[in-house]
Amino acid sequence: QVQLVESGGGLVQAGGSLRLSCAASGSIFSIKVMGWYRQAPGKQRESVAAITSGGSTNYADSVKGRFTISGDNAKNTVYLQMNSLKPEDTAVYYCNAADYVRDYWGQGIQVTVSS
């Protein structure tokens, strides 16, 4: 089992920045990929960014050049640095971890970008 706890969300004006953190605990040795997803009201959950255990990253086209995902192995934490935020980035953001068997999810954290 893997437990994920997100932090760092909140309200920010357009053009501002936020950094989300996701602390992992439990059977973290089994994790192959960690990432962030988001779900806006009335929309499907979508992948935002991911990082593999080897350090490879990928991003949704809508956030490339603005968001950066990174990991701190010593702290078992993954970060999502979000710059140049837009109102359309408003959503509940979820941390995700995947091993060979299943996905694990955090409880979600609200990010609201005002225009």
N, C-alpha and C positions, 0 to 999 in steps of 0.2 A: 504494500500500500504506500501511496505517496500523498502527502498533504501539501496544499498550496495556499499561501496567504498573500493577498495583494494589498498594496498600500500606495498612497501618493496621488490619488485622484482628486477631483475638485472642480471648482469653477475658475475659468480664466478667460480673458478677453482674446478676441481674434488677434493673431500675430504673436501671442504669448507662448510660453513653454510650460511643460509639466514633465515630471519623471515618475513613471510607475515602477514599482518594485514587486517582485514575486519571490517570496521565500519558500523554498522547498524543504520538506523533512520526510522522514520515513525511509523507504527503500530507494533512495535517490541513485544508488549505484546502477539501477536498472534503466534509468532514463536515457533515451536516445536523442530525443528532440524536445525542446521547450519553445513555447511561443505565446503570442498574444492574439486573441480574437476580439471582435467587438460586435455588438448588436445594438442597432438603433431602433427606436420605436417603429413597429410595423414592418421591419426588415429582417431578413435572415442573418444569422450569425456569419461573419466573414473573417477570414484569416487576415491578420495585419502584418505580422512579422514572425520569423522563427529562427532559431539557432540550434545547430546540432551539437552533439557532444564533442565533435571535432572542431567546432568553431565556425562552420559554414553558416552563412545567413541568407535569408531571402525575405523579400518585402512585397506587399501588394503595390501595384502601380500607383495607387492613389496616395501612398505615403512615401514613396521613394524620394530621397533627397531631403526629407523633413524629419523622418523618424529613424532612430538607431536602436537596434537591439544589441545587448551585450550581456555577458555573464561573469560572475565572480565565483569561481569554484570554491574558494576558501569559505565563502559565506553561503554557499548553496543558494544563490540569489540571481535572478535574471532581471534586467532592467529594460525599460522602454523609454528612451529619451524622445520626447515629442516637441518639436520646434515648429514655428510658423503655423500654429494651430488655426484651423478653420472651423466655422460653425458646423460644417458637415462632418467633422470629426466627433461631434457629440454622440455619445453612446455609452453603454455599459461595456467595460473592457474586462475580458476574462483571461486569466493565465491558464495555459495548458501544458501538460507534460505527457509524453508518450513513451511507453516501453514497447516490447515486442508483443504484448498481450492486449493492452488497453490504453485508453486515454484517461487522464485525470484533469479535473477542473477546479479552479478556485471559485470563490463565492461571487466574484464580480465586483467591479468598482466603477462608480459613475464618473465620467468626464463630461463636463459641459463647457462649451465654448460659446461665449456671447459675441454678437456682432456689434 
